[in-house]
Amino acid sequence: MIKQTLAFATLATASLFANAQATPVGLWKTIDDESGKEKSLVRIQEASGQLTGTIEKFLDPATKPDVKCDLCSDERKSQPILGMQILRGLKPTDDKARWDGGEILDPNKGKIYKSRITLIEGGKKLEMRGYIGAPLLGRTQVWIRVE
């Protein structure tokens, strides 16, 4: 009886952990797809069925903490990049590991791209796809879950 109870508790705990990783909500380390260097920590949150992402910390020591988005063309123009919402409007799709229909801002270039994210490796990593027009015309970064 004790073995059965222990086995059930282990399975229940594993199930909770698996479900917790089935969402992109949390803190992610961004990796530059061109240089391979760690860039920042982005916190993804869910509100009203949509995901947003905000830069919480710069990981590159060369990046000044007070740098502003001078190249942005929307309400984020001349605003500090640290604390800036760079990911907006992603909605879940029928594929339980994918969110689509949002946009991502590249604050270094001031450009806004359509975005799609897909959880991979059991939710330990996330593919961030930014594109213009169709998803085939874009770039993908792999982000690593921090928490």
N, C-alpha and C positions, 0 to 999 in steps of 0.2 A: 504494500500500500504506500509506503514512504517513497519507494522508487517511482511509482506511478505519479504521485503528487509532485516529486522533484522533476520528473520528465515533463509534466504538464506546465509547471512554472517556467522551465527553461524554454519550452516552445512558445509560451505566451510572451516571455520577455523578448525572444528573438523576433517574434511577429511584430511586436511594438516597435522594435528597432528598425525592422524592414519597412514598416509603414512610415516611420519618421523620416527615412531616407527617400521615400517616394515623392517628395516634394522638393522643389528648389529653394524653399524658404530657408534662410540661414546665411552664414558668412562664407564668402568665396574669395580665394586668392586668384587674381587675374594674372595670366601669363601672356606676354606680348607674342603674337604669332609670327612676327618678323624677326625679333631679336632672341626670343626664347627666355627673356628676363621676366622676373616677377615685377609687376607694376603696382598693384594696389589690392586693398581688401574692399569688396563690395558686399553690402548687406542687401539681400533680396527679401522683400516682405510681400504679404498678400493683403489686399484690402478690396472689398466689394467684388471678389472673384477675379481680380487682376493683380499681376505682379509688377512691382517697381523695384529698382535697385539704386542704392546710394553709395557713393564712395566714402568709406570710413577712415581709410588710412593709406598713405603712400608708402610703398615698400622700397622704392628706388631712392637712396640717400641724396641723389643729385636733384630730386624734385623738391622745390621750395614749398613749404606748407601753405604759403599765402598766394600761390599762383592762381591767376584768374583765367577764365575762358574768354579771351579777347577775340577769338575767331568764331565764337558762337553767334548765331543770327537770330535767336529767339529770346525769350525772357531771361535766359541764362547768360546772355552777353555781359561780360565784365564782372561776372559773379565768381566767387571763389570755387575752385573745382573740388576742394575738400568739403565734403558734406553735400555735394551736388547730386541730384537725382539724374542718373544717366540712362536708366532703363525704365520704360513706361509701357503700360497697356497690354502686357502679354496675357493671353487667355488660354486656359487648358483646351486641348484638342481631344479627339476620340482616342488617340494614342496616349495612354496614361503617363508616358515619360516625356511628352512634348508639350510646349506652350508656344503660341504663335500669335501674330497679329499686332505685335508691339513695335516699339522703336528703341534704338540705342544711339546714344550720342558718343562720338569720339571727340572728347574735349581738346585733344591735341590738334585736331584738324578743324574743329567746329562743325563737323558734318553729322547729320542725322541719317541713320539707316533704318530700314525695316529690320525686324529681328525675329529670330526663332531660337528657342533653347531646347535642348534635349538632354535628359539625364542619362549618363552612361556609367558603366562599371558599378551597378547597384546603387547609384546615387552618390558615389564618391567623387565623381567628376561631372562636369556639365559642358556640353558643346554650345558655345554662343556663336550663332551665325548672324552676321550683319550683311545686308545686301541691298542692292538697288534694283527695283523691278521684280525679278524672279530670284528665288533662293540660289539658283545656279550661278548668278552673277554677284559674288560676294566673297567674304573671308570668314574663316572659322577660327575661334580661339577655344582652347580647352581650359576651363577654370577648375580649380581644385577646392573641394569642400574643406573649410576650416572648422566649422561647427554646424 
